[in-house]
C-alpha cells in the first residue's frame, strides 16, 4: 500500500504534460523508425531490432525522468566547479580505448553492452553548471567581468567537445544553450548585439582557420549541389522525399525513397523526411505541433521556477529542445548544412532518448518545487 501511495503521490505532483507529450512523440517516433528500417538490408538489421532497442531506451528513459525529477539539483549547485571538471573528463574519455569511431567521427564510447555519446550527456551537465554559475554572479551578469567568466565557461566546454570528438554540431548546441540561458537571465541587449556583431566579423576567421574542408563543402552545397554530389545527395534526396509526400503522404511503409533507402541515416538525422514522404504535410505538422507544445511547456515551467537557478535549468532544457528541433528540421528541408543533429524523441538512438527523458526529468523537478501560483 505504501508503494501505491508513493506512486500516486508522485503522479499527482509531477508534470504530466511533459510525460504525455514526450510519450506521444516517442510512440510516433517508433512508427517512423519502423518504416524507415523496414528493409532488412539496413545496417541496423531491420525494424524489429530497431524497435526493441528504441523501446528499451524509452522505458529506461522514463526511469531516468523519474530519478532526475526527484533529485533536488539546487542542493548540489555549490559543487558546479567539480561537475564542470567532471564534464571535461567525460569528453576526454574519447581518447581512451573506450572511444569508438562511428560514421567517420570518434564521438562514441563503447561500453560493450551499449554505446554512449559523451557530448549528449555532457549537455545536461553543462546546463546544470552554467545555471549554477550564472546564479552565483547574477548581479554582475551584464558587466563585462561577469560575461567574460560565463563566456570562458562556455568556451571551455565547447573546446572540450571539439578537441575530443570534432563534433562541430554538438559544440554549436552548447553555445546556443548558453546564449538562451544568458538571455533568460537578463543579459543586456547591448551585449547580445555586440556578440552578434563579433560573430559576423569572425566568420572569415572561422572559414579560413577553424572549419575543415568537408564542413565548408557542406555549407557550399546548399547553394550549389554540383560542387560535391556525394555530399549534396543526402540533402537533395531528403528534400525530394519531403516534397513528394504532398498533403497526406504516400502511405506508411510505402514511401518510395524511404523504402529504397535512398536517404541515408533516415532513421536518425532524416527521420523528418520519412514523415514528409509517407505521411505528408499533415505528418510533418503533427511533429512540429507536438514538439512546439513540449518546448512551450518547458518555458512555462521555467517561468514558474522558485529560484533563478531552477528557472535557468528549465530554460536550458527548453533551449536545448528548441535549437535541436529547429536545426534538424531546417537541415531536412535543405536550409542548413548537415550536422548530425537528431530530432528529439523521433530519431533512432538510445543515448539521445535517454538524454531527452533525463532532461525532461530535470524540468519536472523544477515544476514539482515551483512557487505556488493560481496558474498552476
N, C-alpha and C positions, 0 to 999 in steps of 0.2 A: 504493500500500500504506500509506503514511503517513497518508493521509486515512482509510482504513478503520480503522487502528489508533486514530486520534484519535476517530472516531465511536464505535467500540467502547468505548474508554475512557470517553467521556462517558456513554454509555448505562449502563455499569456503575456510574458514580458519581452520576448524577443521581437524583432521586426519581421513580421510575417510577410510584409510586402516584398522585402528583399528575398526571402526564401521562395515565395511563389514565383516571382519574376525570374529568378535565376533557374528554377526548375523548369519553367516553361521554355526558357532559352535552351537549356540543356537537352530537353526532350526533342525540341525542334532540331537542334544540332545533331542528335543521334540519327534522326530521319535523313538529314542531308548527308551525314557521313556514310550511312548505309548505302545510299545511292551512289555516292562518289567513289566508293571502293567495292562496288558490286562485282567488278571484273576480277576474278581470282588471280589474274596475272600481275596485279599491282604488287609493289614492294612490301605491302603490309599483309599479303596473303589472304585477301578477300574481306568481305564485310563482317563475317561472324567474329573474327578475331578483333577487328577494329571496334565493333560494338561492345564486345566483352571488356576490352581494355578501357574504353571510354566510360562505360557504365561503372566499372570498379572505381575509376578515378572520381566519378561523380559521388559515389557512396562515401569514399574516403574524404572527398572534399566537403561533404555535409558534416562529417565528423570534425574536420578542421574548422568549419564555420562555427560549430557549437563550442569547440575548445577556445578559439580565439575570442569569441563573444564573452566568455566567462572570465577571461584574463583582463584585469584592470591595468592596462599598459601605463596609466598615469603614475602608478606606484613605482614603475621602473624607469620613468623618464629621466631621472637624475643620472642614470647609467648610460646615457646615449653615446658618450665617447667610447665606451667599451664595445657597444654594439656596432659603432662605426668601424672600429678596428677589426671586429669580427667579420663584418661585411666585406671589408677589403681582403681579409684572409680567405673568405669563402670564394671570392672570384679567383684568387691566386691558386686555388686547388686545381684549376685547369692546367697548371704547369706540372702537376704530379702525374704519376702513371694512371690515375683515375680519369684524366682528361681524354676525351674521345672526339674525333672529328666526324661530323655528320654533314653531308652535302657541302664538303669543302670548307667547313667552318668548325674550329675547335671550341665549341661553346657548351659541351655537354660533359657531365660526369657519369661514368659507367659504374653503377653500384651493384653490378652482377644481376640482381633481381629486377632492376629497373634503371632508367637513366634520369638525370636531373639537370636542369639548366640553371646554374647559379645566378645568372642575371635576372631570371624571373623571381626567384625567392628574394634576391637582393633588393628588388623594388619595394617589397613590403618593409624590409629593414630600413631602407632609405627613407620611406615615408615616416616611419617612427622616429628615426634620429633627426631628421630635418624638422619635424613638428616640435620635438623637444628643444632643439637648438633655437628655432625661431621664438618659441615661448620664453626661453631664457633671456633673449635680448629684445623683447617686444618693444621696449621704449626707444630702442635705437634702430629699429628696422628701416627707417627712412634716412638714416645717416650713413655716410659713406663707409664708416668703420663697420657698422653692422652688416651692411650689404656686402662688404668685402669678405667677411668671415663666412657668411652664408654662401656666397659665390665660391669660395675656396672649398667649402664642404661639398658642394655640388660637383665642382670640377675634379676633386679627388676621386669621387665615386665614378664619374664618367670616365676618368683616366684609367681606373682600375678595370672597368668593364672593357674598354678599348684595348688596353695592353694585354689582358688575359684572353679575350675571345676575338677581338677585332670586329665585334658586332656593333656597327655604327647605328643601326636602327634601335637597338636596346639603349645605347648611350643617349640618343636623342630623347627617348622616353623619360630617362632620368631628368634631363634638362627641362622638359615640358612640365613634368610633375612639379619640379621646384618652382617654375615660373607661375603656375596656377596657385600653388600654396603661398607664394610671396604676395601675389595679387590679393588673395583672400585675407592675408594677414594685415593688409592695409598699406602695402608699399606705395610710396608716392608715384603718381603717374609720370612725373618728370624722369624718374629713374627708369621706368618701363620704356618711355620714349627714347631715352638715351641708349638703353640696351638694344632697342630695335635698330637705332641708327648705327651702333657699333657692329651689330650683326650684319647689316647691309655692307658696311665698309670692309668687314673681314672676309666677305665672300671670295675675293680674288686670292687671299692668303690660303683659305681652305681649299680652293680649287687647285692651286699650284703645289701646296706643300702638305696637305692633310689627306685629302681624298685620294684613293687608289684608282688606278686606271679603269678597273671594272665598275667602280662606283660612278665615275664620271660618265662612262658609257651608258649606264643605266639611266642617267639623267638625260643625256643627249638623245637617246632613242625615243623619249617621249615626244620629241619634236620631229625626228626623222628616223623611223624604224629601220630604214635601209642601212643605217650606219653599222648595225650589227644584228643581222636577222636571227641569230641564235638567242641573243639576249632579249630581243623585242618579241620573239614568237610567243612566249608565255603571256605577256601583257596583251598582245594582239588577240590571241585566242580567247583570253578571258573576257575582253570587250565583246567579241563576236558572240560568245556564249550568252552573255547577259542580254545583248540586243536581240538575239534570235528567240528568246523566250516571250517577247512582246508582253501582252497583258496578263495572261494566265499560265504561260509556260507550255512546254511540250509534254508535260506529264512526268510525275516522279518515276525515276529509273528509265525514262525514255529520252533523256537529253542526248542528242547526237554527239556533241563534243565531250560531254561528261562521260558517257559510256564507252567512247572510243579512247578515253584517257589522253585527249589532245592537249588538255590544260594540265600541266604537271603540278603536283602538290595541290590538287583541287580539294583534297580533304583537309588541308591545313590553311595555307595562305589564301587560296582561291575558293574557299567554301561559299563565298557570296556569289561567285559566278555560277555555282551549281544551283543555288536558289533562283538566280535570274533565268537560267536556261530552262529549268524543269518546272518552276513554279511561277515564273514571270514577274512582272512588276508587283503583283499582289504579294508574292512570296518575299520579295526584297523589302517592300514597305512594312511587312509584318516584322521582319528582323529589325529594321530601323525603329519601329514603334516600341518593341519590347526593350531594346537597349536604351532608347530615349527615356522611357518610364523608369528604368533601373537607375540611370545616371541622375535623373531629376530627383529620385528618392534619396540618393546618396547626398546630393547637395542640400536637400531638406534636412536630413539627419545632421549635417554639418551646422546648419542654421540653428538647430535646437541643442547643439553641444553645450555642456555645462561649463566648460573652460576653453580657453584659447587652444590649448594642446589637443583636447578631444575634437574640437571643431576642425582643426588642421588635419587630424588623422582622417576624418571623413572626407574633407576636401581633397586630400592627396589620393585617396582611393577613387573618388569620383573623377578626379583629373586623369588618373591612370586609365580608367574605363573610357572616358571621353576621347582622349588622344588616340588610344589604340583602336577604338571603333572608327573614328574619323580617318585615320591613316590607312587602315585595312580596306575600307570601302572605297576611298579615293584611289588606292593602289589597284583595286579590282577594275575600276572604270577607266583606268589609264590616265588619271590626273596627277599621280605621284609615282615616283620610281619604286620598283620592287625592293622592299626592305625586310621581308620575312616576318612581318608582324601578324600574329593570329587575331581572329575575330573572337572576342570574349565569349566563352561558353559554346560557341558554334564550331570552332575549328577543332580538329582532332589533336590531342596532345595531353598526356597526363599531367605534366608539370604545369602547363598553362591552366588547366581546370582546377588543380589544387590551389594554385596561387590565387585565382579569382575567387574561389569559395572562402579561402582564408582571409582575403582582403574584405569580402563582404562581412565576414565574422567580426573583423575589427570594427567596421562601421556599425554592425548590430550592437556591439558592446558599447559604443558611443551612445546609441539610441537608448539602450537599457539604463544608462546612467545620465540621461539627458535631464535638463532642468524642467520642472513641471510647467505645463502650459495648457490653456484651454484648447489649444490647437491640437494637442495630442489625443 
